[in-house]
Amino acid sequence: MMNKKLIFIVDDEPDVCELVSMYLNKNGFNSKTFFTASQLLRTIQTEVPDLIILDLMLPDMDGFEVCKLLRENKELLHVPIIILTVKADETDKVLGLELGADDYVTKPFSPRELVARVKAVLRRKYSSVEKEQVIRVGDITVYPERFELFVRRKKVALTSTEFRIFLILAKGKGRVFTRDQILEELWKGAKFVLDRTVDVHIKHLREKLGDCGALIKSVRGIGYKLEY
């Protein structure tokens, strides 16, 4: 799964791009670097990466806006985004998550840890997929192998994290999952953990599922379950 995945690095600091690229290449990835948002947005029209490492402070566009644009494109929803930035406030982290980022790393950073984060994000994207399995929950049909979810035969565009959260709840068959349990399933012990992370993704998931979002129940003081 990890062999020669393509990673896009978007940062206006050449030294950062060079360092990250070097460590990614050493670990079996291919990488391309971009110093502006416009360079990324032009390239991604014809070449889609397996993951994007995105700085927030770009010279031509705010990184949050870039993240939003990427997440509004249904063809790119499946591409994980790791934000890499000097902005360390929790409000910035939460905003990044609300816009669909999969992880958030602050500068100064360890390049080894960043590579580990890349591997973890890609691993969790693919590890839960069970071939030839179809999951049906009321009017919702899920195809894990294709990362596709339909509500009454209409495809719903979910981010990879939203999709995985739904799978966790659906496979639990009514079981209540605490926030910590969901985080552990998603991030497998990675250091980046905010309880708010789960709430943000659940909120977006409910909105995208429309009236079927009511199937996701909040269990006060504990967590969430899928009731059907």
Secondary structure per residue as TSV (DSSP state, phi and psi in degrees):
chain	resnum	aa	ss	phi	psi
A	1	M	-	360.0	-37.1
A	2	M	-	-82.2	-15.3
A	3	N	T	-67.5	119.1
A	4	K	T	57.2	36.9
A	5	K	-	-70.4	146.1
A	6	L	E	-96.5	123.4
A	7	I	E	-114.4	129.2
A	8	F	E	-95.3	130.1
A	9	I	E	-112.0	121.4
A	10	V	E	-118.7	105.6
A	11	D	-	-158.7	138.1
A	12	D	S	-84.1	0.9
A	13	E	-	-98.9	109.1
A	14	P	H	-56.4	-36.8
A	15	D	H	-63.2	-39.4
A	16	V	H	-66.5	-45.9
A	17	C	H	-58.8	-44.0
A	18	E	H	-65.1	-42.6
A	19	L	H	-64.8	-49.2
A	20	V	H	-63.4	-43.9
A	21	S	H	-60.3	-43.0
A	22	M	H	-60.7	-45.9
A	23	Y	H	-69.5	-36.7
A	24	L	H	-65.3	-45.1
A	25	N	H	-63.1	-37.5
A	26	K	H	-63.1	-26.7
A	27	N	T	-100.1	20.1
A	28	G	T	89.3	11.9
A	29	F	-	-100.7	158.2
A	30	N	E	-97.4	148.6
A	31	S	E	-142.7	150.4
A	32	K	E	-132.0	141.1
A	33	T	E	-111.6	147.3
A	34	F	E	-137.4	135.1
A	35	F	S	-97.6	-10.1
A	36	T	S	-137.1	160.3
A	37	A	H	-67.1	-38.2
A	38	S	H	-62.5	-37.3
A	39	Q	H	-61.4	-45.3
A	40	L	H	-61.0	-50.1
A	41	L	H	-65.4	-31.3
A	42	R	H	-69.7	-45.4
A	43	T	H	-67.7	-38.5
A	44	I	T	-70.6	-10.9
A	45	Q	T	-68.8	-26.6
A	46	T	T	-120.2	-14.8
A	47	E	-	-137.4	117.0
A	48	V	-	-103.4	124.2
A	49	P	-	-82.5	173.2
A	50	D	S	-86.2	-19.5
A	51	L	E	-164.3	151.1
A	52	I	E	-123.0	130.0
A	53	I	E	-101.9	117.7
A	54	L	E	-123.1	122.1
A	55	D	-	-79.0	150.0
A	56	L	S	-89.3	-26.8
A	57	M	B	-103.5	78.4
A	58	L	-	-98.5	153.4
A	59	P	S	-69.1	-27.3
A	60	D	S	-110.6	-11.6
A	61	M	S	-161.8	143.9
A	62	D	B	-66.7	135.7
A	63	G	H	-60.7	-32.1
A	64	F	H	-62.6	-39.4
A	65	E	H	-66.6	-38.0
A	66	V	H	-61.5	-46.7
A	67	C	H	-58.4	-43.7
A	68	K	H	-61.8	-44.4
A	69	L	H	-61.5	-42.3
A	70	L	H	-63.3	-40.6
A	71	R	H	-76.0	-18.0
A	72	E	H	-82.9	-11.9
A	73	N	-	-91.4	112.1
A	74	K	G	-62.0	-26.8
A	75	E	G	-74.6	-14.6
A	76	L	G	-114.1	3.2
A	77	L	T	-59.0	-31.5
A	78	H	T	-79.1	-8.5
A	79	V	S	-84.7	115.6
A	80	P	-	-65.8	149.0
A	81	I	E	-124.7	127.6
A	82	I	E	-110.6	119.0
A	83	I	E	-81.4	132.5
A	84	L	E	-125.4	113.4
A	85	T	E	-156.5	163.4
A	86	V	S	-83.4	-11.9
A	87	K	-	-74.2	110.6
A	88	A	-	-108.0	-1.7
A	89	D	-	-65.6	144.8
A	90	E	H	-61.4	-33.3
A	91	T	H	-62.8	-37.0
A	92	D	H	-68.0	-40.0
A	93	K	H	-62.5	-44.6
A	94	V	H	-64.6	-41.5
A	95	L	H	-61.5	-41.8
A	96	G	H	-59.0	-42.4
A	97	L	H	-67.0	-40.4
A	98	E	H	-62.6	-30.3
A	99	L	T	-85.8	-1.3
A	100	G	T	106.6	8.8
A	101	A	-	-67.0	149.7
A	102	D	S	-95.9	-21.3
A	103	D	E	-158.9	164.8
A	104	Y	E	-144.2	116.5
A	105	V	E	-118.6	132.6
A	106	T	E	-101.5	147.3
A	107	K	S	-89.3	147.5
A	108	P	S	-66.3	151.6
A	109	F	-	-135.7	160.4
A	110	S	-	-90.9	120.6
A	111	P	H	-60.6	-32.2
A	112	R	H	-66.0	-41.2
A	113	E	H	-67.1	-38.4
A	114	L	H	-61.3	-43.2
A	115	V	H	-61.8	-39.9
A	116	A	H	-62.9	-38.4
A	117	R	H	-64.5	-42.3
A	118	V	H	-58.4	-48.0
A	119	K	H	-61.8	-41.0
A	120	A	H	-65.9	-42.6
A	121	V	H	-64.1	-44.7
A	122	L	H	-66.6	-37.5
A	123	R	H	-64.7	-44.3
A	124	R	H	-72.4	-24.3
A	125	K	H	-65.4	-39.4
A	126	Y	H	-101.0	-22.6
A	127	S	H	-67.6	-30.0
A	128	S	T	-84.3	-6.1
A	129	V	-	-76.5	124.8
A	130	E	-	-112.0	120.3
A	131	K	T	-63.8	146.2
A	132	E	T	60.7	22.0
A	133	Q	-	-104.8	135.5
A	134	V	-	-121.8	130.5
A	135	I	E	-112.3	130.0
A	136	R	E	-120.7	127.4
A	137	V	E	-130.6	100.4
A	138	G	T	58.6	-122.2
A	139	D	T	-89.0	8.6
A	140	I	E	-103.1	132.4
A	141	T	E	-122.8	130.6
A	142	V	E	-121.4	133.7
A	143	Y	E	-114.7	93.0
A	144	P	G	-58.2	-38.6
A	145	E	G	-64.1	-32.2
A	146	R	G	-98.5	-1.4
A	147	F	T	54.7	46.3
A	148	E	E	-125.3	140.2
A	149	L	E	-132.3	134.7
A	150	F	E	-123.1	139.6
A	151	V	E	-113.9	114.4
A	152	R	T	49.6	49.2
A	153	R	T	71.7	3.0
A	154	K	E	-101.2	124.3
A	155	K	E	-68.4	135.0
A	156	V	E	-109.4	127.9
A	157	A	-	-83.2	112.2
A	158	L	-	-118.0	150.9
A	159	T	-	-73.3	166.0
A	160	S	H	-61.7	-36.3
A	161	T	H	-70.4	-43.4
A	162	E	H	-60.6	-42.4
A	163	F	H	-61.4	-44.0
A	164	R	H	-68.5	-36.1
A	165	I	H	-62.8	-42.7
A	166	F	H	-62.1	-41.3
A	167	L	H	-60.8	-42.5
A	168	I	H	-58.7	-48.1
A	169	L	H	-67.3	-40.9
A	170	A	H	-65.8	-41.3
A	171	K	H	-72.2	-17.5
A	172	G	T	-76.1	-14.9
A	173	K	T	50.1	56.1
A	174	G	T	91.8	-7.9
A	175	R	-	-66.9	143.2
A	176	V	-	-86.6	127.0
A	177	F	E	-108.3	128.9
A	178	T	E	-73.0	164.9
A	179	R	H	-60.6	-41.4
A	180	D	H	-62.3	-39.3
A	181	Q	H	-66.2	-40.2
A	182	I	H	-66.0	-43.0
A	183	L	H	-60.9	-41.3
A	184	E	H	-65.1	-40.1
A	185	E	H	-64.7	-38.4
A	186	L	H	-77.0	-46.8
A	187	W	H	-108.2	-5.0
A	188	K	T	48.8	49.6
A	189	G	T	83.5	6.4
A	190	A	-	-62.1	153.1
A	191	K	S	-69.9	-29.4
A	192	F	-	-75.9	103.3
A	193	V	-	-140.7	125.5
A	194	L	-	-132.7	129.0
A	195	D	H	-56.6	-34.5
A	196	R	H	-63.2	-23.5
A	197	T	H	-52.5	-50.6
A	198	V	H	-63.5	-44.8
A	199	D	H	-60.4	-39.8
A	200	V	H	-62.5	-47.9
A	201	H	H	-69.0	-36.9
A	202	I	H	-62.8	-42.6
A	203	K	H	-57.8	-48.4
A	204	H	H	-65.5	-39.1
A	205	L	H	-62.2	-45.7
A	206	R	H	-60.1	-43.7
A	207	E	H	-61.9	-42.7
A	208	K	H	-71.0	-28.4
A	209	L	H	-81.6	-5.9
A	210	G	G	63.8	-135.2
A	211	D	G	-65.9	-22.4
A	212	C	G	-72.3	-13.4
A	213	G	G	-62.1	-21.2
A	214	A	G	-66.1	-15.5
A	215	L	G	-67.4	-23.7
A	216	I	E	-86.3	109.1
A	217	K	E	-99.5	138.6
A	218	S	E	-88.0	130.8
A	219	V	E	-106.3	107.8
A	220	R	T	-55.7	128.5
A	221	G	T	78.4	-2.1
A	222	I	T	-122.7	-65.8
A	223	G	E	171.7	-129.4
A	224	Y	E	-139.1	156.3
A	225	K	E	-147.6	162.9
A	226	L	E	-104.7	117.9
A	227	E	-	-111.0	117.7
A	228	Y	-	-153.5	360.0
